[in-house]
Amino acid sequence: MTDADLGEVIVEFVRNGPYVKCSAVHAASGVEVSAIGPAAEPRAVERVAVAKLKRALSRR
C-alpha cells in the first residue's frame, strides 16, 4: 500500500474468529501499529490502523 502522505506502508491482516487484527508498518522508519475490529469489516480496521500510523509518525 502507498499513501501519498506516508510513502510505502506494509499492511497485514490476521483473523481470529470474529475479529481481525490489522498491523501497519511504515517501511522507511519501521514504526508499527495495529488495530483490532470485526472480521466483517477489514477495510475499516485498515483505515483505523493507517490513521494510527499517521498519528504515531507525527509524534516522532
C-alpha positions as CSV (number, residue, x, y, z in Angstrom):
1,M,0.0,0.0,0.0
2,T,1.2,3.5,-0.8
3,D,-0.3,6.6,0.9
4,A,0.6,10.0,-0.5
5,D,1.5,11.3,3.0
6,L,3.3,8.2,4.2
7,G,5.0,6.6,1.3
8,E,5.2,2.8,1.5
9,V,3.1,1.0,4.2
10,I,3.1,-2.7,4.7
11,V,-0.3,-4.0,5.9
12,E,-1.0,-7.4,7.4
13,F,-4.3,-9.0,8.4
14,V,-4.7,-11.8,10.9
15,R,-8.1,-13.3,11.5
16,N,-9.0,-14.8,14.9
17,G,-12.6,-15.9,15.0
18,P,-15.0,-13.0,14.6
19,Y,-12.1,-10.4,14.9
20,V,-9.3,-9.3,12.6
21,K,-6.1,-7.7,13.6
22,C,-4.5,-5.3,11.1
23,S,-0.9,-4.3,11.5
24,A,0.5,-1.4,9.5
25,V,4.3,-0.8,9.2
26,H,5.9,2.3,7.8
27,A,8.6,0.9,5.5
28,A,11.0,3.8,5.8
29,S,11.1,4.1,9.6
30,G,9.9,0.7,10.8
31,V,7.2,2.2,13.0
32,E,4.4,-0.4,13.6
33,V,0.9,0.0,14.9
34,S,-2.1,-2.3,15.0
35,A,-5.9,-2.2,15.2
36,I,-8.5,-4.8,16.0
37,G,-12.0,-4.9,14.8
38,P,-14.8,-7.1,13.3
39,A,-13.7,-9.5,10.7
40,A,-16.7,-8.5,8.6
41,E,-15.1,-5.0,8.1
42,P,-11.4,-5.5,7.4
43,R,-11.1,-2.3,5.3
44,A,-12.5,-0.2,8.1
45,V,-9.9,-1.8,10.5
46,E,-7.2,-1.0,7.9
47,R,-8.3,2.7,7.8
48,V,-8.0,2.8,11.6
49,A,-4.6,1.2,11.6
50,V,-3.3,3.7,8.9
51,A,-4.7,6.6,10.9
52,K,-3.0,5.4,14.0
53,L,0.3,5.1,12.0
54,K,-0.1,8.7,10.7
55,R,-0.6,9.8,14.3
56,A,2.4,7.8,15.6
57,L,4.6,9.2,12.9
58,S,3.5,12.8,13.6
59,R,4.6,12.4,17.2
60,R,8.2,11.4,16.3
